[in-house]
């Protein structure tokens, strides 16, 4: 028996885990875990089960008088416990439940696991949806300093899928997770960081253009970078002029002509158009002496027609 279950004899028949037995309130299941299972069934169907891989319940009358049961007590009887079954058990035995207890200690990660459950292949796209309650011993000092508690259980929902499809989005919406907002935040953050790095380094700008505009060749990109650096154009102007040139080359250069590098006049024309859009005065742009302004104007007209 566990020491907490035998307060009189207090016998420990194995090497104890390096932490105290912790009991968490059962209301955490009601407020946080069971609604996730409801959302899972609502989106993926009532036949989708979350298999319980680890949970230990404290059953008794008070903190000094309880026993524990876990999922192995059912699997030993050839019964596979589920999260829905646990929900019904909690509802039917609420008065006798003290809480739920730490189930496993991960020595390599320093995590105390309270609950592990997973739904495998709820759909063709979703490989699994896992739910975990755990706390970290490594963060105990932080918990004590900030919250005056020995530990704070955290809930994790881990989705393994080929892509974020409509079912996943609907499932997350039931958990009050706005995936569209996540996408916006990610896009804005990545775009802003990319912009900063590309403006700091022409090498990064060259790599970005090479990765995103495959129609442009090595010489094209070098000449674009040269003009950008010479005029100290920002990232937005550089990308805009590159978009003009990429589209221009794909739509007007056919056959063998596609492999011929863009002229300096064509690149200069794109710079003028992109600069005008972002408030860069045309007369402030500097081009190489051999660039014909008449050709620049001609290609500017051609680019405008695209």
C-alpha positions, 0 to 999 in steps of 0.5 A: 500500500502507499504510505498515505493509505496506511497512516497507522503502520506507515510502511513504505515497501519501495523506494519513495518518489522524491516528492510528497504525495499531492492531492488536487481538487476534483473540481479541476476535472469538472472545470477543465478536463471534462469540457475538453472531452465534451468538445471532442465528442461533439466535433469528432463523434460520440464514438470517439473515446479518450483512453485513460493512460494514467490517473489516480483518485483519492476516495474516502471521507477526509484527507487523513482517511482515504484510499487510492484507485488508478487505471491499473485497477481496471486494466487488471480486470481486462477493462479499458478505462476512458475519460467519459467513464471517469466523468460518469464515475466522478458524477456518481461518487462525488461525495466520496472523492477527496481529489486526484493524486500524483500518478507518475514522476518523470525522473528525466524531465522532473515532471509530476504527472497527474493525468494522461489520456489520449484519443487515437485517430479520432479522424483521418487527419488527426493522429491523436489528441492527448490531454495531460495534467502535470507540474514541474518540480524544477519550477517549484521555487518559482511557484513559491515565489510568485504564488506561494504554492508548492506546485501549480498543475498545468493542463496541456492539450496536444494535437498531432495532425497532418494539418489544421483542418476545419474539425481541429479549428472547431474543436479549438473554438469549443475550448475558447482558442481562437486559431485565426488570432493565433495565425495573425499573431504568428504571421505578424511576429514572423513578418516583423522579425524577418523584416528586421533581419533582412534590413540588417543584413543584405545576405538575409534579404538575398536569401529571402528573395531567393527562397520566395521568388524562384523565377528570378535568377542569380544575377537578377537577385544580385542586381536587385540587392545592389540597387536596394543597398545603394539607395538604402531601401527598406524591406517593404520596398525591396519586396514590392519591387521584387514582386513586380519583377517576378511577375514581369519575368514570368508573364513576359519572358518566354522560352530561352528569354526566360533565362536571360537576366533582367536589365538594370533598367527593368530593375530600376523601373520596379524600384521607382514603382515600389518606391512611389507606393511607399512614399520614396521620391523618384528623384531621390533614387540613384541608378548606375550611370549606364542606365537609360532613363528613357528605358526606365520609363518604358519598362515602368509603363510595361510594369504598370500594365501587369 
